[in-house]
Amino acid sequence: MILDGNAPQAIATAARAVRSGALLGLPTETVYGLAADASSDTAVAQIFAAKGRPSDHPLIVHVANAEGIAHFASEVPGFAQKLVDAFWPGPLTLILPRLPGVANAATGGQDSVGLRCPAHPVAHALLVACAAAGDSNEAGGPPVWGVAAPSANRFGRVSPTTAQHVQDELGDDLLVLDGGPCDVGIESTIVDCTRGVPVLLRPGAITRAQIAAACGMAPLSKEDLPTATPRASGTLEAHYAPSAKVRLMDAKALQTSLDLLGTDAAHIAIYARAALRSRSSKLVMRRMPDDAAATAQQLFAVLRSFDDEGVKLIWIETPPASPDWEGVRDRLQRASAA
């Protein structure tokens, strides 16, 4: 069931559902999440079951504001606080030391917790409503200080960026708040703050340069460290994959492949910035924007639309190597590894 997320009654209905232990499709500025009470191991177990996600693969906990950190984290290093001040609410997840005894299922049993404060007004309204005590006449459950909300899709597949994507993926019975298409379009940047220095675990809309400017420390990559970093969402080698096989190629290789296939090219979708020529009328072609942010915003919707067209192969022009494209490159490299 899809409800208008801008309607106060829809927010109240959704908050009651979450407080009672149910799942909810929730819009954020990045992608739509599958939300449940982060402090309820029973509710969180439903997320893992619905997604087909391994139970030791941690979820990100979403809070209404920075004050929510105290309900889940035991410590906030100084550089992490600077990142909170600079980017919350927004598409940034921080991995922090976890308070003992809270959100055990949501964190996959780790001693760290991933926290984010989403900027989407519908997500914020829902989180505020969840944290408010239920009316005495409601069977809505106790206050919920944070919701675990991984992307609302089957594990490893393309993340949803509209309410309809969520319903198509997880069925009509799931309650979904419709907040419109997501503005960012790819998942949050994840920074590990448990190592004494910032470590970039997943790139996103917030870049390395922005992180360094905000906290005064250039983020390391997990490959730079001698020991393993905490497990985090969306960091598997193969992830974000459509049903069709994805292949990344530069513009020259794309054109060469099209020339070789000629009129026989079929069941192929192409997403590229370059102006390509083909003698086949059976291709599905979509131009990739020249701007990284615009590409990120539409990327998952484009991949889903190619699956809807029934193509077998998706050929994508490799994004530029510049820092602003790092988040898009990351998602496409993982999609092509599936």
N, C-alpha and C positions, 0 to 999 in steps of 0.2 A: 504494500500500500504506500503510495507516494503522497505526502502532505506538503502544503506550501510552507516552507520554512520561515517565511516572513510573517506568518499569522501567529499571534500570541497564543491562541488556543492550540495550535500545532506544537509549539514549543512546550507548552504545559503537558500535552499528551505524551510527547516524546520523553520528557523528563520523568514522568511517572513510570513509563515503560522501563527506562534505564534503572531507576531506583528499585523497581520490582525484580530486576535481574534479567531483563530481556535484552536482545540485540537491537541495534539501530544503525541505519545508514545515515552517515553524518557528512555534510559538506564542509570542506576546509578550503583555504586558498590554494593548497597544493593538489590534492586528489580527494575523492570521497573515501571516508573511513568506515570500517565496521566496528561500531562502538559498543562497549559494555563497561560496567562498573569495574574499575581497575583493582579495587580492594576485595572484590568477590572472586575467589578462585573458581567457583561454580559458574558464574557468568562468563568469566574469561575463557573457561574451557569450551564454551559454546562457540567462541570466535575461532579457536583452533579447529573445532569440528567442522564448522561451516566452510572454512577456507581450505581444509585439508592440509593444514600447516603443522609441522612438527612442534610438539609442545615445549621443546627446549630452545625454540627460536623466538627471542624476546620481542615484545610489542612496545610501541611508544605510548606513553601516558600523556594525555592532553589535560592541561589545567587552565582555569579561567584567567589567571593572572600570576604574577611572580610570587605572590603570597602562597600559592599552591605548592611551591617547591618544598616548603617545610613539612608537608604531609608525607613526602616520599623520600627526600634526600637528607642525608646526615651532615653533609658539608657542601659548601659552594666556594670553590677556590676563587681568589680575587680576579683572575683573568676570565673565569666563567661568569662572574657577576657583571663584568664589563660587557660580555656578549649578551647577557640578558638585557642590560640597560640599552644596548644598541639595537637589538633585533627583535625583542619581544614586545607585543605580539608579532609573530611573523614565521616564515618558513625555516626555522632553525631548531633542531633538536640537540639537547645537551645530555651527554652521558655523565651521571653523577653518582657518587657513593650512595647506596640505598640504606634507608633506615631498616634495621632488623624487624622482621615480622610484618612488613607491608608489601603488597603487590608481588607476592612470591610467584604466583602463576604467570602474571603479566611479564615478569622479567626473566622467565625461563629458569628460575632458581639462581640467577647470578646475584652477586653482591653489589651490582650497579643497576641504575634505572635510567631509561631515556625519557626526558621530559620536554614537552613543547607547549607553547601557548599560541594557539592558532589565531590568525587575524580575521578570519571570516566572521561576519556579524552573526550569522545563524549559529555557527559553532560556539561563539562566545555566549550568545543568549542561552543555548542549551546547557553549557557548562555552568553558567550562573544559576539557572533554574535547578540543575541537579544538586548543586551545593546548598540550596535553600531547603530548610526542613519542610517536609510535606505537611499539608493541612491535616488536622486531626481527623477529618472525615474521609481522607484519601488512604487507600491501601498502597501507598506509593513507596514505602520503604524509607530508610534513613537518608541523610545527606550523602551525596557522592562527591568526593573532592577531586576526583580525576577519572577520566574514561580512557581505557586502553582502546586504541583505534588504528589498527593496521589498515592498509588499503582494502576496500570492500570488493574483493575479487578472489577467485580461486588462487591458491598458492602458486607463485611463479608466473602467473599470467599478467596480461596488460592491466594496469591500474585504471579505475573508472574516473572520469572527469565530469560526468553528468549523473543526475538521479536515475535516468533511464538506463544508463550503463549498469548501475548497481542492480536494478530490478532484472535486467536481462541476464546478469551473471548469477544472482543469488535467489531469484524467484519473487513472485508477487506477494508472498506472505510476509516478507520482511518489511517492517516500517522504515520508510526512508524520508528524511527531510530534504526537500528540494530547495537548494540555494543557488540554482543556476550553474552554468559552466564554471569550472575552476579557473581562477585568474593565472596561477603559476603553471599548473599542468603537470609538473613532475614533483616527486616527493621531496621532503625537506632535506636540507643539508644536515648531516650528523657530525657533531664534534665530540670526541671523547675528552672529558675533563678530569679523568681519574689518574692521569699519569704525571701531573705536575706541569705539563705543557699541553697546548691544544693539539689534538690529533684528528685529522680529517678522515672520517670513516666512510662517508658517502657525500659526494659533491651534489650541489643543488643550485638554487637560484642565488643564494648568498655565496659569494666567491671566496677563494683563498685570500685575495687582496683585501676584501672587505673585512674578513675575520682578523687579519693581521693589523689593519688600521684601527679596528675597534678595541682590541685587547693588547696591542703592542708586542705581540708575539706571532711570528710566522708559523702557521700550523704545519706540523709534520704529517707525513702519510704513514699508514700502519706498516708499510714495508720498511720504513726507516727505523723501526723499533726492534730490539733484540728478542722481545717476548711478545706473546699474543695479546692483542687488544680484546676488550669485551665483545661478545657477539652483538650484532646490531641488525636492525631491519634492513632489507634490501641490499645486502652485501654479498649474496651468493654469486658465484661466477656466472650462472645462468639464471636469468630472472627477466621479468617484464616482457614475456614473449607472447606474440600472437600465435594462432594455430598454424599459419603459413610460415615457412622457413625464411628467416631474415638473413640477407647477405649484404655486407658493407663493401662498397667499391668506390674508387675515385671516378671522376667524371670520364676520364679517358677509357677506363675499363668498362664502364657502363655503355658508352657509345660503341666500343668494339664488340661487346656482347650483343647489342641490338643489331649491329651490322651483320654479324655472323648468323643470327637467327632469321633475319629478314622477315618475310611475311609469315614465317612459321611461329613467331613469338606469340605465345598465348598463356593464359593463366598466370600472368606476371603483373605485379603492381610495382610502380617505380615512384620513388619520392626523392627528388633531387633539386638542387639549386641551378644546375647547369641546364641550358636549353638543349635537349636531346632530340635526335631524329630517329624515327622508326618507320619502316614500311608496313608494319602490322597495324590493323585497326582493332586488334583484340586485347591491347594492353590497357591497364588502368594506370593513368599517370596523374600525379599530383605534385605541384611545385612546392619545394621547401622554402620557407622565407629566408631572406639573407640575414635576418636578425635572430640571435640565439634565444632571446626571451620569447619572441613570437613563435619560434619553432617548438620550444618547450611547452608553450600553452596548448598547442594543437597536436603534439606528437602522439599521445596515446589515443586520442580520438581518431586520428588518421590511421593508425595501425588497426584499430577496431573496424573502421570502415573498409579497409582492405580485406579483412576476414569476412565481412558481410558480403563483399563482392565475390567471394568464393575462390580467390586466387590461391595458387599453390606456393608461389615464391614472391618475396618482397625484396626488391633490390633498392638499396638506399645509398645515396652519395655520402661518403664519409664526411662528417662535419669538420670544420676547420680546427686546427690544433691550438687556437688561441684560448686564453683562460676563461673567457665568458661562455665558451661552448662546452666546458668540462662536464657539466651536469647532463647535457644532451648526449655527449659522447659516451658517458658512463652507461646511460640507459640503453643506448643502441648496441654497445659492445656486449652487454649482458643479454639483450634480446637475441643477438646473433649467435650467442654461445649455446642457446637452448637446443 
